Amino acid sequence: MTAEEIRDIIDSEIISEPDINNVFGLDLTKCLIEPTKQNYKNSNYSTDVYELWTVLEENEDKRGYKIYFDEETKMFGLAINSDKDELIDIGCYGTFLKTLYSM
């Protein structure tokens, strides 16, 4: 899967959102990032590490939530940075918008 294909999935969902510049106080034009593969740790089993696509950063300083895309399951989920600057998967929510609304 490519970054462009993931962007297309996101774009097809957010087209239904009436105010893309203000979804729960987030400006998606600033929060959405170029999909990038990164290593994530499982929140329950820290030895479980897997590669997911990061697609959204809640804050520019990398604090706050991240939204990722899992190309194997074709679902989006939430993550946070640990105090060791490791990405921790905290749950899969399905679609991009469902994940966004779960933040």
C-alpha positions in Angstrom: 0.0 0.0 0.0 1.2 3.5 -0.7 0.9 6.8 1.1 -1.3 8.1 -1.8 -3.7 5.2 -1.4 -4.1 5.9 2.3 -4.6 9.6 1.7 -7.4 8.6 -0.8 -9.1 6.6 1.9 -9.0 9.5 4.3 -10.1 12.0 1.7 -13.1 9.8 0.8 -14.2 9.9 4.4 -13.7 13.5 5.3 -15.6 14.7 2.3 -18.7 14.0 4.4 -17.4 16.2 7.2 -19.1 19.7 6.9 -16.3 21.7 8.5 -12.9 20.1 7.9 -11.2 23.1 9.5 -12.9 22.4 12.8 -13.4 18.8 13.8 -13.6 18.8 17.6 -11.3 21.8 17.7 -8.8 20.3 15.4 -7.8 21.9 12.1 -7.4 18.8 9.9 -5.5 20.9 7.3 -2.7 21.2 9.9 -3.1 17.8 11.7 -3.1 15.5 8.8 0.4 14.5 7.8 2.0 12.6 4.9 1.3 9.0 5.8 4.6 7.6 7.2 5.5 4.1 8.3 6.6 3.9 11.9 7.1 1.3 14.6 4.4 1.0 17.2 4.3 -1.0 20.4 1.3 -2.9 21.7 0.0 -1.3 24.8 -0.6 -4.6 26.5 2.5 -6.5 25.3 5.5 -4.1 25.0 7.6 -6.7 23.2 5.0 -6.7 20.4 6.3 -4.1 17.8 4.8 -3.7 14.4 4.8 -1.2 11.6 1.8 1.1 11.0 1.2 4.2 8.9 1.0 7.5 11.0 -1.5 9.8 9.3 -2.4 12.4 11.9 -0.6 14.3 14.7 -2.9 16.1 17.2 -0.2 18.6 18.0 2.8 19.9 16.1 5.1 19.2 19.1 4.2 15.5 18.8 2.4 15.4 22.1 -1.2 14.2 22.1 -2.9 11.6 20.0 -1.8 10.1 16.8 -4.0 8.3 14.3 -2.5 5.4 12.4 -3.6 3.2 9.6 -3.0 -0.6 9.6 -2.8 -1.8 6.1 -3.3 -5.4 7.0 -6.7 -4.9 8.7 -7.5 -1.7 6.6 -8.5 0.0 9.9 -7.5 3.2 11.7 -6.6 3.5 15.4 -5.2 5.8 18.1 -1.7 6.0 19.6 0.2 8.1 22.0 3.9 8.8 22.6 5.4 7.1 25.7 7.7 9.0 28.1 10.5 7.1 26.2 9.3 8.6 22.9 7.9 5.3 21.6 4.6 5.1 19.8 2.1 3.1 21.8 -1.0 1.6 20.0 -4.0 2.2 22.3 -6.7 0.8 20.1 -8.3 0.3 16.7 -11.5 2.1 15.9 -12.3 1.2 12.3 -12.8 4.2 10.0 -10.8 7.4 10.1 -13.7 9.5 11.3 -14.7 7.0 14.0 -11.1 7.1 15.2 -11.0 10.9 15.0 -14.2 11.2 17.0 -12.8 8.8 19.6 -9.9 11.1 20.5 
